[in-house]
Amino acid sequence: AAPRNYITVAELESVSAFMRRRLTLEKVNCAVDELANLADANSKHIHSAGTKASRLKLSESELQQINQLKEISKNEEVKGRSFVLK
């Protein structure tokens, strides 16, 4: 599972006043959850696409996206780590 490194009140207080007026602890940590969920979904797609039955259920564009994810996951910089595209 992708890590969920939530920010603390102290960390939020360390940003500029401009940012503090626009962000809340809840909003930032919700974004952390969303990114972790996307990374988990990428991982699930990479691992579930290995079976022939699952490949038959996917569209051509989905297969291309999964192949792209597989190629990225082989890169030494991200190998064994969670990642999000876009």
Secondary structure, DSSP 8 states (H G I E B T S, - for coil): --------HHHHHTS-HHHHHH--HHHHHHHHHHHHHHHHHHHHHHHHTTSHHHHHTS-HHHHHHHHHHHHHHTSTTTTTS-----
